[in-house]
Amino acid sequence: MSNMTIYLIGLVLLIAGLAWGASVAGLSPTWIAVGALVLLGLGVAASVSRTRRPEHSPTDD
């Protein structure tokens, strides 16, 4: 598995746990969905920036 896949699996588990906790705490499903989407967007952006390979131009070699 690639590093990004492992990162995203962990992110999904984190979001699921937080959503479950928010549900048990009595938050509205609308706000739980909004929070989950925001966290998912931030997580995908972070995973792309952390696992991206550096780009090399032909003049680097």
N, CA, C and O atoms as a Maestro MAE file, in Angstrom:
{
 s_m_m2io_version
 :::
 2.0.0
}

f_m_ct {
 s_m_title
 :::
 protein
 m_atom[244] {
  # First column is atom index #
  i_m_mmod_type
  r_m_x_coord
  r_m_y_coord
  r_m_z_coord
  i_m_residue_number
  s_m_chain_name
  s_m_pdb_residue_name
  s_m_pdb_atom_name
  i_m_atomic_number
  :::
  1 25 0.842 -1.184 0.000 1 A "MET " " N  " 7
  2 3 0.000 0.000 0.000 1 A "MET " " CA " 6
  3 2 0.881 1.239 0.000 1 A "MET " " C  " 6
  4 15 1.957 1.253 0.598 1 A "MET " " O  " 8
  5 25 0.420 2.259 -0.666 2 A "SER " " N  " 7
  6 3 1.182 3.501 -0.689 2 A "SER " " CA " 6
  7 2 0.949 4.282 0.600 2 A "SER " " C  " 6
  8 15 -0.006 4.038 1.338 2 A "SER " " O  " 8
  9 25 1.835 5.212 0.840 3 A "ASN " " N  " 7
  10 3 1.706 6.039 2.038 3 A "ASN " " CA " 6
  11 2 0.408 6.830 2.033 3 A "ASN " " C  " 6
  12 15 -0.212 7.020 3.079 3 A "ASN " " O  " 8
  13 25 0.001 7.289 0.864 4 A "MET " " N  " 7
  14 3 -1.229 8.077 0.783 4 A "MET " " CA " 6
  15 2 -2.443 7.225 1.139 4 A "MET " " C  " 6
  16 15 -3.365 7.711 1.794 4 A "MET " " O  " 8
  17 25 -2.457 5.974 0.719 5 A "THR " " N  " 7
  18 3 -3.572 5.085 1.042 5 A "THR " " CA " 6
  19 2 -3.676 4.863 2.543 5 A "THR " " C  " 6
  20 15 -4.766 4.922 3.111 5 A "THR " " O  " 8
  21 25 -2.556 4.613 3.174 6 A "ILE " " N  " 7
  22 3 -2.548 4.414 4.627 6 A "ILE " " CA " 6
  23 2 -2.997 5.687 5.337 6 A "ILE " " C  " 6
  24 15 -3.758 5.624 6.302 6 A "ILE " " O  " 8
  25 25 -2.531 6.838 4.863 7 A "TYR " " N  " 7
  26 3 -2.916 8.123 5.447 7 A "TYR " " CA " 6
  27 2 -4.425 8.332 5.329 7 A "TYR " " C  " 6
  28 15 -5.074 8.753 6.287 7 A "TYR " " O  " 8
  29 25 -4.979 8.038 4.154 8 A "LEU " " N  " 7
  30 3 -6.413 8.251 3.944 8 A "LEU " " CA " 6
  31 2 -7.264 7.264 4.748 8 A "LEU " " C  " 6
  32 15 -8.345 7.624 5.215 8 A "LEU " " O  " 8
  33 25 -6.791 6.027 4.915 9 A "ILE " " N  " 7
  34 3 -7.527 5.065 5.746 9 A "ILE " " CA " 6
  35 2 -7.577 5.566 7.196 9 A "ILE " " C  " 6
  36 15 -8.622 5.516 7.844 9 A "ILE " " O  " 8
  37 25 -6.456 6.041 7.682 10 A "GLY " " N  " 7
  38 3 -6.424 6.604 9.033 10 A "GLY " " CA " 6
  39 2 -7.322 7.819 9.168 10 A "GLY " " C  " 6
  40 15 -7.981 8.001 10.192 10 A "GLY " " O  " 8
  41 25 -7.351 8.649 8.140 11 A "LEU " " N  " 7
  42 3 -8.205 9.834 8.154 11 A "LEU " " CA " 6
  43 2 -9.683 9.451 8.202 11 A "LEU " " C  " 6
  44 15 -10.459 10.044 8.952 11 A "LEU " " O  " 8
  45 25 -10.065 8.467 7.404 12 A "VAL " " N  " 7
  46 3 -11.464 8.022 7.390 12 A "VAL " " CA " 6
  47 2 -11.851 7.451 8.756 12 A "VAL " " C  " 6
  48 15 -12.949 7.710 9.250 12 A "VAL " " O  " 8
  49 25 -10.960 6.682 9.361 13 A "LEU " " N  " 7
  50 3 -11.243 6.143 10.698 13 A "LEU " " CA " 6
  51 2 -11.381 7.261 11.728 13 A "LEU " " C  " 6
  52 15 -12.260 7.207 12.589 13 A "LEU " " O  " 8
  53 25 -10.525 8.264 11.645 14 A "LEU " " N  " 7
  54 3 -10.614 9.409 12.557 14 A "LEU " " CA " 6
  55 2 -11.933 10.145 12.383 14 A "LEU " " C  " 6
  56 15 -12.602 10.463 13.366 14 A "LEU " " O  " 8
  57 25 -12.312 10.418 11.142 15 A "ILE " " N  " 7
  58 3 -13.564 11.128 10.876 15 A "ILE " " CA " 6
  59 2 -14.759 10.312 11.351 15 A "ILE " " C  " 6
  60 15 -15.703 10.861 11.920 15 A "ILE " " O  " 8
  61 25 -14.720 8.997 11.117 16 A "ALA " " N  " 7
  62 3 -15.826 8.138 11.563 16 A "ALA " " CA " 6
  63 2 -15.956 8.166 13.077 16 A "ALA " " C  " 6
  64 15 -17.066 8.245 13.605 16 A "ALA " " O  " 8
  65 25 -14.844 8.102 13.772 17 A "GLY " " N  " 7
  66 3 -14.885 8.158 15.232 17 A "GLY " " CA " 6
  67 2 -15.400 9.489 15.745 17 A "GLY " " C  " 6
  68 15 -16.196 9.531 16.683 17 A "GLY " " O  " 8
  69 25 -14.951 10.574 15.137 18 A "LEU " " N  " 7
  70 3 -15.431 11.898 15.557 18 A "LEU " " CA " 6
  71 2 -16.913 12.079 15.242 18 A "LEU " " C  " 6
  72 15 -17.648 12.664 16.037 18 A "LEU " " O  " 8
  73 25 -17.356 11.583 14.092 19 A "ALA " " N  " 7
  74 3 -18.773 11.687 13.725 19 A "ALA " " CA " 6
  75 2 -19.636 10.874 14.684 19 A "ALA " " C  " 6
  76 15 -20.708 11.321 15.094 19 A "ALA " " O  " 8
  77 25 -19.170 9.687 15.039 20 A "TRP " " N  " 7
  78 3 -19.917 8.863 16.003 20 A "TRP " " CA " 6
  79 2 -20.002 9.573 17.354 20 A "TRP " " C  " 6
  80 15 -21.066 9.612 17.972 20 A "TRP " " O  " 8
  81 25 -18.892 10.128 17.807 21 A "GLY " " N  " 7
  82 3 -18.892 10.853 19.076 21 A "GLY " " CA " 6
  83 2 -19.807 12.062 19.039 21 A "GLY " " C  " 6
  84 15 -20.510 12.336 20.012 21 A "GLY " " O  " 8
  85 25 -19.810 12.783 17.935 22 A "ALA " " N  " 7
  86 3 -20.700 13.944 17.803 22 A "ALA " " CA " 6
  87 2 -22.159 13.502 17.790 22 A "ALA " " C  " 6
  88 15 -23.022 14.188 18.338 22 A "ALA " " O  " 8
  89 25 -22.433 12.367 17.171 23 A "SER " " N  " 7
  90 3 -23.795 11.841 17.143 23 A "SER " " CA " 6
  91 2 -24.268 11.456 18.545 23 A "SER " " C  " 6
  92 15 -25.397 11.750 18.936 23 A "SER " " O  " 8
  93 25 -23.388 10.798 19.290 24 A "VAL " " N  " 7
  94 3 -23.726 10.411 20.666 24 A "VAL " " CA " 6
  95 2 -23.925 11.648 21.531 24 A "VAL " " C  " 6
  96 15 -24.747 11.645 22.447 24 A "VAL " " O  " 8
  97 25 -23.174 12.703 21.240 25 A "ALA " " N  " 7
  98 3 -23.285 13.942 22.009 25 A "ALA " " CA " 6
  99 2 -24.541 14.732 21.655 25 A "ALA " " C  " 6
  100 15 -24.887 15.689 22.347 25 A "ALA " " O  " 8
  101 25 -25.225 14.337 20.581 26 A "GLY " " N  " 7
  102 3 -26.493 14.969 20.235 26 A "GLY " " CA " 6
  103 2 -26.412 16.074 19.200 26 A "GLY " " C  " 6
  104 15 -27.358 16.849 19.064 26 A "GLY " " O  " 8
  105 25 -25.313 16.172 18.465 27 A "LEU " " N  " 7
  106 3 -25.210 17.190 17.427 27 A "LEU " " CA " 6
  107 2 -26.120 16.844 16.258 27 A "LEU " " C  " 6
  108 15 -26.433 15.679 16.013 27 A "LEU " " O  " 8
  109 25 -26.526 17.859 15.558 28 A "SER " " N  " 7
  110 3 -27.379 17.689 14.392 28 A "SER " " CA " 6
  111 2 -26.614 16.959 13.282 28 A "SER " " C  " 6
  112 15 -25.434 17.231 13.062 28 A "SER " " O  " 8
  113 25 -27.282 16.034 12.584 29 A "PRO " " N  " 7
  114 3 -26.612 15.336 11.476 29 A "PRO " " CA " 6
  115 2 -26.076 16.280 10.396 29 A "PRO " " C  " 6
  116 15 -25.086 15.973 9.733 29 A "PRO " " O  " 8
  117 25 -26.733 17.422 10.226 30 A "THR " " N  " 7
  118 3 -26.257 18.396 9.240 30 A "THR " " CA " 6
  119 2 -24.871 18.902 9.613 30 A "THR " " C  " 6
  120 15 -23.984 18.965 8.762 30 A "THR " " O  " 8
  121 25 -24.676 19.262 10.877 31 A "TRP " " N  " 7
  122 3 -23.389 19.780 11.326 31 A "TRP " " CA " 6
  123 2 -22.322 18.691 11.368 31 A "TRP " " C  " 6
  124 15 -21.139 18.962 11.157 31 A "TRP " " O  " 8
  125 25 -22.740 17.476 11.637 32 A "ILE " " N  " 7
  126 3 -21.789 16.354 11.596 32 A "ILE " " CA " 6
  127 2 -21.285 16.178 10.167 32 A "ILE " " C  " 6
  128 15 -20.088 15.980 9.955 32 A "ILE " " O  " 8
  129 25 -22.185 16.247 9.186 33 A "ALA " " N  " 7
  130 3 -21.789 16.114 7.781 33 A "ALA " " CA " 6
  131 2 -20.883 17.262 7.355 33 A "ALA " " C  " 6
  132 15 -19.903 17.045 6.642 33 A "ALA " " O  " 8
  133 25 -21.198 18.471 7.779 34 A "VAL " " N  " 7
  134 3 -20.360 19.630 7.434 34 A "VAL " " CA " 6
  135 2 -18.958 19.447 8.011 34 A "VAL " " C  " 6
  136 15 -17.966 19.658 7.313 34 A "VAL " " O  " 8
  137 25 -18.874 19.061 9.270 35 A "GLY " " N  " 7
  138 3 -17.578 18.844 9.901 35 A "GLY " " CA " 6
  139 2 -16.791 17.727 9.232 35 A "GLY " " C  " 6
  140 15 -15.578 17.833 9.052 35 A "GLY " " O  " 8
  141 25 -17.487 16.655 8.866 36 A "ALA " " N  " 7
  142 3 -16.814 15.530 8.206 36 A "ALA " " CA " 6
  143 2 -16.273 15.947 6.843 36 A "ALA " " C  " 6
  144 15 -15.163 15.560 6.477 36 A "ALA " " O  " 8
  145 25 -17.033 16.722 6.094 37 A "LEU " " N  " 7
  146 3 -16.563 17.168 4.779 37 A "LEU " " CA " 6
  147 2 -15.377 18.115 4.887 37 A "LEU " " C  " 6
  148 15 -14.446 18.042 4.084 37 A "LEU " " O  " 8
  149 25 -15.406 18.992 5.864 38 A "VAL " " N  " 7
  150 3 -14.275 19.908 6.074 38 A "VAL " " CA " 6
  151 2 -13.026 19.116 6.452 38 A "VAL " " C  " 6
  152 15 -11.950 19.354 5.903 38 A "VAL " " O  " 8
  153 25 -13.163 18.177 7.385 39 A "LEU " " N  " 7
  154 3 -12.018 17.355 7.777 39 A "LEU " " CA " 6
  155 2 -11.502 16.512 6.619 39 A "LEU " " C  " 6
  156 15 -10.293 16.350 6.455 39 A "LEU " " O  " 8
  157 25 -12.409 15.978 5.822 40 A "LEU " " N  " 7
  158 3 -12.000 15.178 4.668 40 A "LEU " " CA " 6
  159 2 -11.215 16.027 3.669 40 A "LEU " " C  " 6
  160 15 -10.185 15.591 3.156 40 A "LEU " " O  " 8
  161 25 -11.696 17.222 3.397 41 A "GLY " " N  " 7
  162 3 -10.992 18.121 2.477 41 A "GLY " " CA " 6
  163 2 -9.609 18.495 2.986 41 A "GLY " " C  " 6
  164 15 -8.642 18.487 2.225 41 A "GLY " " O  " 8
  165 25 -9.512 18.824 4.268 42 A "LEU " " N  " 7
  166 3 -8.211 19.156 4.850 42 A "LEU " " CA " 6
  167 2 -7.280 17.948 4.842 42 A "LEU " " C  " 6
  168 15 -6.082 18.075 4.587 42 A "LEU " " O  " 8
  169 25 -7.836 16.791 5.121 43 A "GLY " " N  " 7
  170 3 -7.025 15.578 5.141 43 A "GLY " " CA " 6
  171 2 -6.489 15.198 3.776 43 A "GLY " " C  " 6
  172 15 -5.333 14.796 3.651 43 A "GLY " " O  " 8
  173 25 -7.316 15.321 2.755 44 A "VAL " " N  " 7
  174 3 -6.859 15.007 1.399 44 A "VAL " " CA " 6
  175 2 -5.775 15.993 0.970 44 A "VAL " " C  " 6
  176 15 -4.772 15.594 0.379 44 A "VAL " " O  " 8
  177 25 -5.971 17.274 1.266 45 A "ALA " " N  " 7
  178 3 -4.949 18.271 0.925 45 A "ALA " " CA " 6
  179 2 -3.642 17.986 1.655 45 A "ALA " " C  " 6
  180 15 -2.566 18.102 1.069 45 A "ALA " " O  " 8
  181 25 -3.728 17.619 2.918 46 A "ALA " " N  " 7
  182 3 -2.519 17.314 3.690 46 A "ALA " " CA " 6
  183 2 -1.841 16.049 3.176 46 A "ALA " " C  " 6
  184 15 -0.614 15.992 3.093 46 A "ALA " " O  " 8
  185 25 -2.635 15.036 2.830 47 A "SER " " N  " 7
  186 3 -2.027 13.788 2.360 47 A "SER " " CA " 6
  187 2 -1.336 13.978 1.014 47 A "SER " " C  " 6
  188 15 -0.284 13.387 0.771 47 A "SER " " O  " 8
  189 25 -1.908 14.783 0.151 48 A "VAL " " N  " 7
  190 3 -1.286 15.039 -1.146 48 A "VAL " " CA " 6
  191 2 0.020 15.794 -0.954 48 A "VAL " " C  " 6
  192 15 1.023 15.478 -1.593 48 A "VAL " " O  " 8
  193 25 0.010 16.795 -0.074 49 A "SER " " N  " 7
  194 3 1.231 17.586 0.112 49 A "SER " " CA " 6
  195 2 2.324 16.787 0.815 49 A "SER " " C  " 6
  196 15 3.507 17.027 0.572 49 A "SER " " O  " 8
  197 25 1.960 15.849 1.675 50 A "ARG " " N  " 7
  198 3 2.972 15.070 2.399 50 A "ARG " " CA " 6
  199 2 3.513 13.898 1.593 50 A "ARG " " C  " 6
  200 15 4.648 13.475 1.809 50 A "ARG " " O  " 8
  201 25 2.725 13.373 0.675 51 A "THR " " N  " 7
  202 3 3.163 12.179 -0.055 51 A "THR " " CA " 6
  203 2 3.567 12.475 -1.493 51 A "THR " " C  " 6
  204 15 3.932 11.561 -2.232 51 A "THR " " O  " 8
  205 25 3.507 13.729 -1.893 52 A "ARG " " N  " 7
  206 3 3.866 14.090 -3.262 52 A "ARG " " CA " 6
  207 2 5.370 13.929 -3.464 52 A "ARG " " C  " 6
  208 15 6.165 14.313 -2.606 52 A "ARG " " O  " 8
  209 25 5.745 13.371 -4.580 53 A "ARG " " N  " 7
  210 3 7.159 13.231 -4.917 53 A "ARG " " CA " 6
  211 2 7.650 14.551 -5.491 53 A "ARG " " C  " 6
  212 15 6.919 15.212 -6.228 53 A "ARG " " O  " 8
  213 25 8.871 14.943 -5.168 54 A "PRO " " N  " 7
  214 3 9.397 16.188 -5.740 54 A "PRO " " CA " 6
  215 2 9.554 16.074 -7.252 54 A "PRO " " C  " 6
  216 15 9.937 15.032 -7.783 54 A "PRO " " O  " 8
  217 25 9.255 17.147 -7.909 55 A "GLU " " N  " 7
  218 3 9.365 17.163 -9.368 55 A "GLU " " CA " 6
  219 2 10.795 17.544 -9.754 55 A "GLU " " C  " 6
  220 15 11.386 18.457 -9.177 55 A "GLU " " O  " 8
  221 25 11.333 16.837 -10.727 56 A "HIS " " N  " 7
  222 3 12.681 17.114 -11.212 56 A "HIS " " CA " 6
  223 2 12.588 17.602 -12.644 56 A "HIS " " C  " 6
  224 15 11.890 17.022 -13.476 56 A "HIS " " O  " 8
  225 25 13.308 18.679 -12.912 57 A "SER " " N  " 7
  226 3 13.377 19.150 -14.295 57 A "SER " " CA " 6
  227 2 14.570 18.491 -14.984 57 A "SER " " C  " 6
  228 15 15.485 18.017 -14.310 57 A "SER " " O  " 8
  229 25 14.572 18.455 -16.296 58 A "PRO " " N  " 7
  230 3 15.684 17.809 -17.011 58 A "PRO " " CA " 6
  231 2 17.045 18.455 -16.719 58 A "PRO " " C  " 6
  232 15 18.081 17.811 -16.881 58 A "PRO " " O  " 8
  233 25 17.047 19.708 -16.297 59 A "THR " " N  " 7
  234 3 18.315 20.393 -16.034 59 A "THR " " CA " 6
  235 2 18.870 20.074 -14.641 59 A "THR " " C  " 6
  236 15 20.002 20.449 -14.336 59 A "THR " " O  " 8
  237 25 18.085 19.381 -13.781 60 A "ASP " " N  " 7
  238 3 18.551 19.042 -12.437 60 A "ASP " " CA " 6
  239 2 19.647 17.990 -12.462 60 A "ASP " " C  " 6
  240 15 20.486 17.958 -11.562 60 A "ASP " " O  " 8
  241 25 19.659 17.141 -13.459 61 A "ASP " " N  " 7
  242 3 20.620 16.031 -13.485 61 A "ASP " " CA " 6
  243 2 21.959 16.447 -13.943 61 A "ASP " " C  " 6
  244 15 22.870 15.623 -14.017 61 A "ASP " " O  " 8
  :::
 }
 m_bond[243] {
  # First column is bond index #
  i_m_from
  i_m_to
  i_m_order
  :::
  1 1 2 1
  2 2 3 1
  3 3 4 2
  4 3 5 1
  5 5 6 1
  6 6 7 1
  7 7 8 2
  8 7 9 1
  9 9 10 1
  10 10 11 1
  11 11 12 2
  12 11 13 1
  13 13 14 1
  14 14 15 1
  15 15 16 2
  16 15 17 1
  17 17 18 1
  18 18 19 1
  19 19 20 2
  20 19 21 1
  21 21 22 1
  22 22 23 1
  23 23 24 2
  24 23 25 1
  25 25 26 1
  26 26 27 1
  27 27 28 2
  28 27 29 1
  29 29 30 1
  30 30 31 1
  31 31 32 2
  32 31 33 1
  33 33 34 1
  34 34 35 1
  35 35 36 2
  36 35 37 1
  37 37 38 1
  38 38 39 1
  39 39 40 2
  40 39 41 1
  41 41 42 1
  42 42 43 1
  43 43 44 2
  44 43 45 1
  45 45 46 1
  46 46 47 1
  47 47 48 2
  48 47 49 1
  49 49 50 1
  50 50 51 1
  51 51 52 2
  52 51 53 1
  53 53 54 1
  54 54 55 1
  55 55 56 2
  56 55 57 1
  57 57 58 1
  58 58 59 1
  59 59 60 2
  60 59 61 1
  61 61 62 1
  62 62 63 1
  63 63 64 2
  64 63 65 1
  65 65 66 1
  66 66 67 1
  67 67 68 2
  68 67 69 1
  69 69 70 1
  70 70 71 1
  71 71 72 2
  72 71 73 1
  73 73 74 1
  74 74 75 1
  75 75 76 2
  76 75 77 1
  77 77 78 1
  78 78 79 1
  79 79 80 2
  80 79 81 1
  81 81 82 1
  82 82 83 1
  83 83 84 2
  84 83 85 1
  85 85 86 1
  86 86 87 1
  87 87 88 2
  88 87 89 1
  89 89 90 1
  90 90 91 1
  91 91 92 2
  92 91 93 1
  93 93 94 1
  94 94 95 1
  95 95 96 2
  96 95 97 1
  97 97 98 1
  98 98 99 1
  99 99 100 2
  100 99 101 1
  101 101 102 1
  102 102 103 1
  103 103 104 2
  104 103 105 1
  105 105 106 1
  106 106 107 1
  107 107 108 2
  108 107 109 1
  109 109 110 1
  110 110 111 1
  111 111 112 2
  112 111 113 1
  113 113 114 1
  114 114 115 1
  115 115 116 2
  116 115 117 1
  117 117 118 1
  118 118 119 1
  119 119 120 2
  120 119 121 1
  121 121 122 1
  122 122 123 1
  123 123 124 2
  124 123 125 1
  125 125 126 1
  126 126 127 1
  127 127 128 2
  128 127 129 1
  129 129 130 1
  130 130 131 1
  131 131 132 2
  132 131 133 1
  133 133 134 1
  134 134 135 1
  135 135 136 2
  136 135 137 1
  137 137 138 1
  138 138 139 1
  139 139 140 2
  140 139 141 1
  141 141 142 1
  142 142 143 1
  143 143 144 2
  144 143 145 1
  145 145 146 1
  146 146 147 1
  147 147 148 2
  148 147 149 1
  149 149 150 1
  150 150 151 1
  151 151 152 2
  152 151 153 1
  153 153 154 1
  154 154 155 1
  155 155 156 2
  156 155 157 1
  157 157 158 1
  158 158 159 1
  159 159 160 2
  160 159 161 1
  161 161 162 1
  162 162 163 1
  163 163 164 2
  164 163 165 1
  165 165 166 1
  166 166 167 1
  167 167 168 2
  168 167 169 1
  169 169 170 1
  170 170 171 1
  171 171 172 2
  172 171 173 1
  173 173 174 1
  174 174 175 1
  175 175 176 2
  176 175 177 1
  177 177 178 1
  178 178 179 1
  179 179 180 2
  180 179 181 1
  181 181 182 1
  182 182 183 1
  183 183 184 2
  184 183 185 1
  185 185 186 1
  186 186 187 1
  187 187 188 2
  188 187 189 1
  189 189 190 1
  190 190 191 1
  191 191 192 2
  192 191 193 1
  193 193 194 1
  194 194 195 1
  195 195 196 2
  196 195 197 1
  197 197 198 1
  198 198 199 1
  199 199 200 2
  200 199 201 1
  201 201 202 1
  202 202 203 1
  203 203 204 2
  204 203 205 1
  205 205 206 1
  206 206 207 1
  207 207 208 2
  208 207 209 1
  209 209 210 1
  210 210 211 1
  211 211 212 2
  212 211 213 1
  213 213 214 1
  214 214 215 1
  215 215 216 2
  216 215 217 1
  217 217 218 1
  218 218 219 1
  219 219 220 2
  220 219 221 1
  221 221 222 1
  222 222 223 1
  223 223 224 2
  224 223 225 1
  225 225 226 1
  226 226 227 1
  227 227 228 2
  228 227 229 1
  229 229 230 1
  230 230 231 1
  231 231 232 2
  232 231 233 1
  233 233 234 1
  234 234 235 1
  235 235 236 2
  236 235 237 1
  237 237 238 1
  238 238 239 1
  239 239 240 2
  240 239 241 1
  241 241 242 1
  242 242 243 1
  243 243 244 2
  :::
 }
}
